[in-house]
Amino acid sequence: MNGKLQVEMSWWGMNGLHGTAGHPAGMEEKVKRIAENGFDGINAFVPPLEESGRWKELLEQYGLAYSVNAYPTCLTDMAEFLEKAAAFGKVRYINAQVMKPFLTGDSALELLSGIDALSRQAGIPVYIETHRGTITQDLIRTAQFLESLPSLELTIDYSHYVVAGELHTVSPEAEALLQSLLPNASSIHTRISNGEQIQIDPGEAGAHPMLPHFARWWESAMRHWRQAERNENDCFPVVIELGPAPYAITLDESGSRTTEISDRWAQSLYLKKLVQQLWDKSSL
């Protein structure tokens, strides 16, 4: 099995950190914190022109890979974004949330296949994220997309399907559909839902009852990816993506919604360690 794991930290997830991370406020302080804690890369955005030089310097200095997020609504959006990503020159791949949640049938397939064609033409991989409020918000519909587009590459974030389906327990029907997407996984975003909230704290020892489900799905995605023919330098990116308040659960729900109930940086480091263990396990 060739290929290697690439654990990235979400730049969005660096916002508003407290607890064990302190308050890394500046750009370089955040990049340094990510590198010193053993991450392989950063998932962020295409920097504006005035910041691109500084980003390149820091990525080179700290030896970090770089991926970006896109939010296209049409092929023109995607083409323009790919041009910007190519101009920046440091983008390993693009994670796309396709912002057309009500597009179905042939129109949806045309958009997804068009994005795939643009990706291949530009030479920058584009992975379609399984995400609420996007073209893949429906688990059943996404599984149907793959019947027509069997080579479509996905970013798997099953927290969205668990919360949308109120999957407090995972039925055999749900498990079958969730498993059907994993052979198309080219990336993972790690977030755990309990079927009521999108992002929960799994606990310092991973004792939350939903964690075994997510670990099973993540490891399965890794196994599928590793079973395909890979070059030695191919990477499977996993983004540790825990959003800041108010995405995270807060104590002051009726107020400013800034006081998180748990230590998000400690959770991020726990999830990083977990996915590294799952990667090792997936090779057995």
C-alpha positions in Angstrom: 0.0 0.0 0.0 1.5 3.3 -1.1 0.6 6.8 -0.1 0.8 8.6 3.2 -1.5 10.4 5.7 -1.5 14.2 5.7 -3.1 15.6 8.9 -4.1 19.3 8.4 -5.4 21.8 10.9 -8.3 24.0 9.9 -7.4 27.7 9.9 -11.1 28.4 10.8 -10.6 26.1 13.8 -7.7 28.3 15.0 -10.2 31.2 15.7 -11.0 32.0 19.4 -8.9 29.3 21.0 -8.6 29.2 24.7 -7.6 26.5 27.2 -4.4 24.6 26.4 -3.8 26.6 23.3 -3.8 30.0 25.0 -4.7 32.8 22.6 -2.7 32.5 19.4 -3.7 35.7 17.7 -1.2 36.6 15.0 -0.8 34.8 11.7 2.7 33.5 12.3 1.9 32.5 15.9 -1.0 30.3 14.6 1.2 28.7 11.9 3.9 28.0 14.4 1.5 26.5 16.8 0.2 24.2 14.1 3.6 23.1 13.0 5.0 22.6 16.5 2.2 20.3 17.3 3.0 17.9 14.5 0.4 18.8 11.9 1.4 18.3 8.2 -0.6 21.2 6.7 -3.2 23.8 6.9 -6.7 23.9 5.4 -7.7 27.5 4.7 -8.4 29.8 1.8 -6.7 31.3 -1.3 -4.9 34.3 0.3 -5.6 37.8 -1.1 -2.8 39.1 -3.3 -1.4 41.3 -0.6 -1.0 38.4 1.8 0.1 35.6 -0.6 3.8 36.3 -0.3 3.7 36.1 3.5 1.7 32.9 3.4 4.2 31.3 1.0 7.1 32.3 3.3 5.5 30.8 6.4 4.4 27.6 4.7 8.0 27.1 3.4 9.5 28.1 6.8 7.4 25.6 8.8 7.3 22.9 6.1 3.5 22.8 5.8 1.2 21.7 3.0 -1.7 23.9 2.1 -5.3 23.2 0.9 -8.2 25.6 0.4 -12.0 25.7 0.5 -14.3 26.8 -2.3 -18.0 27.6 -2.4 -19.1 27.5 -6.0 -22.7 27.8 -7.2 -21.9 27.3 -10.9 -19.1 26.3 -13.2 -18.0 29.9 -13.7 -17.5 30.2 -10.0 -15.4 27.0 -10.0 -13.3 28.0 -13.0 -12.5 31.4 -11.5 -11.6 29.9 -8.2 -9.3 27.4 -9.9 -7.5 30.2 -11.7 -6.9 32.0 -8.3 -5.7 28.7 -6.7 -3.3 28.1 -9.6 -2.0 31.7 -9.4 -1.2 31.2 -5.7 0.7 28.0 -6.6 0.8 26.3 -3.2 -2.6 24.6 -3.3 -2.5 20.8 -3.0 -6.2 20.3 -3.4 -9.5 22.2 -3.1 -12.3 21.2 -0.8 -15.6 22.3 -2.4 -18.9 23.0 -0.7 -21.2 23.3 -3.8 -23.7 25.8 -2.7 -26.7 24.5 -4.6 -28.7 22.5 -2.0 -31.9 22.4 -4.0 -30.3 21.3 -7.3 -31.3 17.7 -8.2 -31.4 15.2 -11.1 -29.5 15.8 -14.3 -28.8 19.5 -13.5 -26.9 18.4 -10.3 -25.0 15.7 -12.2 -24.0 18.2 -14.9 -22.7 20.6 -12.3 -20.7 17.9 -10.4 -19.3 16.4 -13.6 -18.4 19.9 -14.9 -16.5 20.6 -11.7 -14.6 17.4 -12.0 -13.7 18.2 -15.6 -12.5 21.7 -14.6 -10.4 20.1 -11.8 -8.7 17.7 -14.2 -8.1 20.5 -16.7 -6.5 22.7 -14.1 -4.4 19.9 -12.6 -5.7 20.7 -9.1 -7.8 18.0 -7.3 -11.3 19.2 -6.2 -13.1 17.1 -3.6 -16.8 17.6 -3.0 -17.7 17.8 0.7 -20.6 16.0 2.2 -22.2 19.0 3.9 -25.5 20.4 5.0 -26.9 23.3 2.9 -25.0 22.1 -0.2 -25.6 19.9 -3.2 -24.7 16.8 -1.1 -26.8 17.7 2.0 -29.0 14.6 1.4 -27.3 11.2 2.1 -29.7 9.3 -0.2 -29.2 11.8 -3.0 -25.4 11.8 -2.7 -25.4 8.0 -2.9 -27.5 8.3 -6.1 -25.0 10.8 -7.5 -22.3 8.2 -7.3 -24.3 5.7 -9.3 -24.0 8.1 -12.3 -20.6 9.6 -11.3 -18.7 6.6 -9.9 -15.3 8.4 -10.0 -16.5 11.5 -8.1 -14.1 12.4 -5.3 -15.5 13.3 -2.0 -14.5 14.9 1.3 -16.3 12.9 4.0 -17.7 14.8 6.9 -20.4 12.6 8.3 -21.2 14.9 11.2 -23.6 16.6 8.8 -25.5 13.4 8.0 -25.6 12.3 11.6 -27.1 15.6 12.8 -29.4 16.0 9.8 -30.8 12.4 10.2 -30.9 12.5 14.0 -28.8 9.3 14.0 -28.6 8.8 17.8 -28.1 5.2 16.8 -27.0 4.0 13.4 -29.5 1.7 11.7 -28.4 -1.0 9.2 -30.0 1.1 6.5 -28.1 4.2 7.4 -24.8 2.2 7.8 -25.2 0.7 4.3 -25.7 4.2 2.7 -22.8 5.7 4.7 -20.5 2.9 3.8 -21.5 3.2 0.1 -19.8 6.7 -0.1 -16.5 5.7 1.5 -14.9 4.2 -1.6 -15.0 7.7 -3.1 -13.4 9.4 -0.1 -10.3 11.4 -1.1 -10.3 13.4 2.2 -11.9 13.5 5.6 -13.0 16.3 7.9 -13.1 15.2 11.5 -16.0 16.3 13.5 -18.3 14.2 15.7 -22.1 14.8 16.0 -24.4 13.1 18.5 -27.4 13.4 16.3 -28.6 16.5 18.0 -25.6 18.9 17.9 -23.2 19.2 14.9 -20.0 19.3 17.0 -19.6 17.7 20.4 -16.6 17.0 22.7 -15.7 13.3 22.5 -14.0 13.4 25.9 -10.3 13.2 26.7 -10.3 9.4 26.4 -12.8 9.3 23.5 -15.5 7.8 25.7 -18.5 9.4 23.8 -20.7 6.6 22.4 -20.8 8.1 18.9 -17.0 8.1 18.6 -16.7 4.4 17.6 -19.1 5.0 14.7 -17.0 7.9 13.4 -13.7 6.0 13.9 -15.1 3.1 12.0 -16.2 5.3 9.1 -12.8 7.1 9.0 -10.8 3.9 9.1 -13.0 2.4 6.4 -12.4 5.5 4.2 -8.7 5.2 4.7 -8.7 1.5 3.8 -10.6 2.1 0.6 -8.1 4.9 -0.4 -5.1 2.7 0.4 -6.4 -0.2 -1.6 -6.3 1.8 -4.8 -3.1 2.1 -6.8 -1.1 5.0 -5.3 2.2 6.6 -5.9 4.6 6.8 -2.9 4.1 10.6 -2.6 0.3 10.5 -2.8 -1.3 11.9 0.3 -4.7 11.2 2.0 -5.6 14.5 3.7 -7.5 14.6 7.0 -8.5 18.0 8.3 -9.1 18.5 12.0 -11.9 20.9 11.7 -13.6 22.0 15.0 -15.4 25.3 14.5 -15.2 28.2 17.0 -18.2 29.5 18.9 -21.0 29.7 18.2 -20.5 26.7 15.9 -19.1 25.0 19.1 -21.5 24.5 21.9 -21.4 27.3 24.5 -22.5 27.9 28.1 -24.0 31.3 27.3 -26.6 30.1 24.7 -28.9 33.0 25.5 -26.2 35.6 25.6 -23.1 36.3 23.5 -22.4 32.6 22.8 -18.7 32.9 23.2 -18.0 30.7 26.2 -17.3 27.2 24.9 -18.1 24.2 27.2 -14.8 22.4 26.4 -11.2 22.9 25.3 -11.3 22.8 21.5 -7.5 22.7 21.0 -7.2 19.7 23.3 -10.0 18.1 21.3 -8.1 18.9 18.1 -4.9 17.2 19.4 -6.9 14.2 20.5 -8.5 13.8 17.1 -5.1 14.2 15.4 -3.7 11.4 17.5 -6.8 9.3 16.8 -6.6 9.6 13.0 -2.9 8.7 13.1 -3.8 5.6 15.0 -6.6 4.7 12.6 -4.2 5.2 9.6 -1.7 2.7 11.1 -4.6 0.3 11.8 -5.9 0.7 8.2 -2.6 -0.8 6.9 -3.1 -4.1 8.7 
